[in-house]
């Protein structure tokens, strides 16, 4: 058919058909002639160049130096200038346009705008492949030896709850208004601590409330989650010891049917002789996470605490709405936590949190090489511990006074009994404790170093200094 008839039949402008036919006659290539272009929005970079740009952006994001939209637009402008490509980017701002950014994200669906979580330098450099591998080795040995099942693996963590919510929801307001507000109890909230614990099977232990007060009143935990309790002391070690006794009853463990409790590396957990003795007597094996790694390895941190904090905001706003003449104090925190706890403490949440960290089902390969890029420069192999005979030394190492953990890189520890030297622990042979020879720090001066390795209990070798 002719041009006029084709334009009327297919509703295509006649000038468009003439332009396409002219291009076909000059190129004799139907693909080039029918290629649809976006006029001034035509792609600046070819496929290979854009792939390299997307790869670079994702690579630096893995190192916790993510690019903002302006950073990416500046980078695109510099890339086009250095490669002497024809482009219509703004030369005044030296940035690509927002339309290019939108099209770039569409062409690379594996990249998107994300809200990052603040990650400290200690966390970024502390999450090392060596540390994580050592943790999973200990976890694998303990799980295999004691044939642990999902109903006997637990995780403990604490979070802060304030009378003022940490985050505010979006509200519907007047368009164009410069500022909208939402009522809160105060400019700064009063901080309280909630200790949570849950298992792989979805069982949640009643939370512990820690209030910064000298006197704990029963009214403080009124309408709290069923079974919740509070401890009338301000000493951290005593608080955790009392909580640990409650955990022993909750887990219903016995020596012949042990359980595993994973927690963070805190002095009240790992340098507490009461916890060590209670764990030995009741069959509780405690495994601590490496320092600065809980944001990736701790199930409560990964999958529960964020939604728990989010769910806490809604009942807080509702309480203020129906009690307009009052403000939230410590006496309402337990009631508000209960409403948030009922939504956050679910079976899918528990299972997904343990699966995401690789603890259950046990998956040491849950983290890829990209997850360790930020700490790659400080990832050093730890030397193997050596053992020999050491006849001298005190009969008992007292906490705080004589126990000093040396080399924080060796901070992943699974302990199962009281730390004793030259004394026979219950059900453990003398041969299970070996000593390391003295290491000289300066000429003529030596310091006694003791390396204790509980081989039967799969403990991590931890170097300590005896004053």
N, C-alpha and C positions, 0 to 999 in steps of 0.2 A: 504494500500500500504506500501511498505517497505521504509526505510529511504532514500535510493538513489533516488527512484522514487519521493518521497515527496519533497526532496530537489530540484530536477530538475523541478518539476511541479510548485511549489510555489516560486521558486527562493529564498530559505532560506538555509543558510549554514547548512551542515550536523552536524557540531559540536554544533550548536545552538539547533537543534532538540534533539540531544543526551543529552544535559544538561537539557533541559526542561523535557524530559522523566524520567531522573534520579530523578529530584526533585519531579515529580508526584508520582513515585514509592515509595519514602520515606515519602511523606506527605499524599498521597491519596486525595489531595485537588487540583482540577483543577484551581481554582482561584489563588492560590499561585504559581502554576507551570507556569501559563501563564501571571503572573504579569510582566509588563515591567518596568525595572529600568534604571536609568541614570548612572549606574556604580559609578564613583567617585562623581557624582553630586546628589547622593541620598539625600533625605530630612533628615535634622538633627533633627528637632523638629516634634513632632506629631501634630495632628490637634488642640488639646486643648492648647498646649503650644504656638503654633503660633498664635492662636486666642487671647490669653492673651497678647502676645507681640504687636500685631496690636492694641488691645484696649488701651494699655498703651501709645503707640505713639500718637494715636489720642486724648487721654485724655490730655496729656501735651501740645499738639498743641492748644487745646481749651483754655488753660491758657497762651497762647502766649510764650511758651517755646518749640517751635518746634524743632524736631531733624533733623540734617543734615544727609547726607548719611553716613558720618564717625561715627556720634553718634550712628546711628542705627546698623552699623556693629560692633562697640565696644560693644553695648548692647547685640547683638546676641552672641558674643564670651563669655561674662560674664555669660549669661544665660546658655549656653552649659557647661561651666566649673562648675558652681555651681550645676547643675543637673547631673554632671558626665556623660555627653552624649558623645558618640564616634563621633568625627567630624574631619574634615581636615582643620579647620581654621588656619590661620597663628599665630604661637606662638610668633613670634618676634614683630609684630605690634599689636598683641592681637586684631585682627579684623577679621570679616567674609569677604569672598571674594566678589568681584563685581558680580560674576555670581550668588551667593546666593542672593544678593540684588535684582538683576533683576528678579529672580524666585519668590522671596518673594512678589514683587510688582505685578507680574502676578497672583499669588495665592490670592492676596487681591486687587481686582480691585477698591475698594472704597478708596484706598490710592494711592497717586501719588505725584510726585515731583512738588511743587508749589513755585512760587516766592513770598515771603511774602511782605506785605506793612509795612513800619516802623510804629510802634504803640507805642506811649509814655506811660510811667507808669501812667500818669494822665488819659489818655484815657482808659487804661486797667482797672484801678480801678474806673473810673467815670461812666462806663456803668453798672449801677446797676439796678436790677429788680424793686426796689422800685421807682427809678426815672422814668424808662420807663413806669411803670404802671400809675404813676401820670400824665405823659404826655398824655398817651392814654385816661385816664379818662377825662382830660380837652378837648382833641380833640373830644372825643365822645359826651360830653355834648354840646360843641359849634356846632358841625355838626348837632346834633339832634334838638337843639333848633331853630337854624336859617335855618334848612332844606337846608343845603349847597349842591350844585350840583358840578360836576367836573369843570364846567366853572367858578366857584367862589372860587377855592382853588389854592393858589399860593405858591411858594417857592422862596426865594431870597438868593443869596450867591455871594461871590467874589472870584476871583482867580488872580494869578499873571502871567503876560506874560512878557517875557524878549526878548531882541534882540538876545539872544543865546538860542536855544531850550533846554528844560530840558532833553530830551532823544534823542538819535541818532538811526537811523535805521541801520539794517545790510546791508552791501554792499558786492559785489563780488570782491574778491581780490586774490592776488597770494598765493597759498597754500604754507605753510612753512615760509612765511614772518612773522617776529616777530611783526611788528606793522603796522597797516594801519590807515590812517587819513581821516578826512572829514572837509572841510573848514567851519569855523564859523566866525562871525563878530568880535569877541573878545574872550579873555579868560573868562571874566565875563560879563554877559549881564546886561543891564540897566533895572531896575525893573519898570513895570507899572502895574496898577490894572484895572481889568475889572469886573464890577458888572453885574450879569445875573439874570434873573427872568423868570420863566415859570410856566404854569398851568397844571393841570391834563389833560385838553382837548387838550394839545399840542400847546397852544398859547405861544409864546415867546416875551417878552418885549424887545425892542431895548436896547442893552447893554450901560452901562455908562463907559466911560474911565476916569481914574484918573491918571494924569501925575504928577510926582514930580517936578513941575515947578511953578515959580511965575507968569508967564504970559502964558496963554493958547492961542495958535494961531489956527485959523480955519484950517490951513494946517495939523494940527496934526490928525484930524479925516477925512481927505480926503480919499475917497473910502472906508469908514467904512461901516458896516452894515446899511441898510436903517433905518433911524430914530435914529441912535446912537448919543449920545451927550456927552459933557464934561463940567465940572463945574470948574470955576476959583476960587478955594479956597483950602486951605490946612487943614481947620478945619474939623475933621471927622463928628462932629454933623451936621454942616451946609451942608456937602456933602450929608449925608443920608436924611436930611430934604428936600433938593431940589429933590433928587431922589424919595422920598416918594410922593411929589406933582405930579411928572410925572407918578408914579404908579397909583395914584388916577384917572388920566385921562385915563390911559391905561386899567384899569379894569372896567371902566364905572359903578362903584358901586354907590349906593345911600343908604340912611339910611334904607329905606324899603326893599332894596335888598342887604344885606351886603355881604362882601367877607372876606375870611380868608387868612392872610399872615403869613407864618411860616418862621422864621429866627433864626440865632444863638444868643447866649446870649452875646451881646457886649454892652458896655456902651452907644455908640452912638445910639443904638436901644432901649434899655430898660430904660435908664435914661435920656430921652430926652422929655421934656414937650411939645415941638412943635409937636413931633410925636403923643403923647397921645391926644392932642387937635385936631389935624388933623384927627386922626383915629375916634375920637368920632363924630366929625362934619360930616364926610363923610361915616360912616358905615363900616370902616375897622377894623376888629378884628385881633389883632396881637398875635401870639402864638410863644414863643421862646422855643428852644430845651434845654434840661438840659446841664450843662457844660460838655465838653469833650465827648459828645455823637453824635456830628454831623456826624462823620465818619460812623455811623450806621443808624441814623435817618433822616439825611438831604438828600432829593432826589437828589439835584444837586451834592452833594458830592459823593453819592453812584453810580449814573448812568450817569452823564454828564461830570463832570470836567476832568476825566481821558481821555476819547476819545477826548474831546475838546483840551486838551494839546497835544495828539498824532497827531491829524489832523493839528495842528499848525506847526509841524515839517516839513511836506512835502512842503508846499508853501515857508517856510523859506529857505530850501535847494534849491528849484527851483529858487528863487529870486537871491541867490548868484551865481548860475550857469550861469544865463543870465546877471548878472551885476558883472562880475568878478573883475572889478576895483573899486567897491564900497563896502561899508559895511552897514548893517542894523542899522538904528537909530530909534528914537522915531517917526519920520515922516512916517515910513513904517509899524509900528506895527498895526495900524488900518486896513490897507489894507490886511495884512496877517491874522489878526483875522477874517476878513469878510469871507475869503475863508474857514477857519476852522469852523466858526460859521454856514455856510451853510450846512456843512456835519454833524455837531453834533446836530443842532437844528432840530430834526425830531419828528414826532408824536410817533412812537414806543419807542424812547428813553425816552420821557417824561412819557408815561404811565408805562413803565417797571420800571422806577426809583421810582415813587410813589407806585407802587405795591410791590417792593422789601422792602420798608421801612414800609409797612403796613398802610400808610396814606390813600390811596385810591386804591382799595376798602378797607374800614376800617377793619383792621385785627390786633387787639391787641395781637394775639397769633403768630405773624409772627416770633418772636424770641423764641428759645427753651431754656431749662435750660442750655444747653452746652454753649450758647452765654454769659451767665452771670458768668461762672466759674471763670474768672480772677478777678472779683470783689466780689466774694462770701464772702471773709473774712471781707470785710468792708461794707457789705450790712446790714444796720441797719434800722429798722422800725422808721419812723418819728412820733413824738408825735402829737396827735390831738390838734388843736388850740382851746383855750377856749375864751369865750367872756364875757365881762361885761361892765358896764357903766364907762365912763371916761369923766368927765366934763371939765377937764383942757386940754390945748394944744393950739398951734397956729392955726390960721385960714387957713393957706396955707403952704404947705411944698414946699420949693424951691429946685430945683435940685442942685446937687453938694454941696450946702452949708449945707443942712439939711437932705438930703436923703441918708442914708447909708444902703445898703442891708446887713442884718445880716443872718448868717447861709446860706452859698451858696448851701446847700442841697435843700433849698426851692427856687431854682432859676427858676423853670418852672413857667412862669407867663403869663397870658392872660389878658391884660388890655384893657379897652374899653372907658375910660373917664379920665379926668384930676384928679390927686390925690388930694382930698380935705378933710379936717377935719372940722367937725362942720359947714359945708356949704352944701347946698342942690345942688347936681349935677343935670344937666338937665335930666328930666324924671326918676329920681331915688329918692326913698324915703329916709328920714333920717335914717330909721331903717336898711337900707342895710349896713351901716357902723357901725361896732361894735369895741369896744376898749378892750384891754387886760390890766389887772391890772399891776401896777408897780412891777417889780421883783427886789429883793434886791441882789446886787452883793457882798457887804460886810456889816458887822454889822453897822447900823446907816447911811448907804449910800444907796440910792435908785436911780435907773435910770428910767426915763419914757419910757415905751415901748408901742408901739401902733400896734395893729394887725388890718389890714383893710381887710375885706372880702366883695367883691361885689357879693352878693348871686344871684341877678337877672342876672348878666352878666357872671356867672360861673367863676369868677376870682379865681386864686390860692391864698390862704392865704400867705401873705408875711410879715415877721416880720421886722420892721424898727426901727432904733434908731433916736431919735430927739435930736439934740444938744441943 
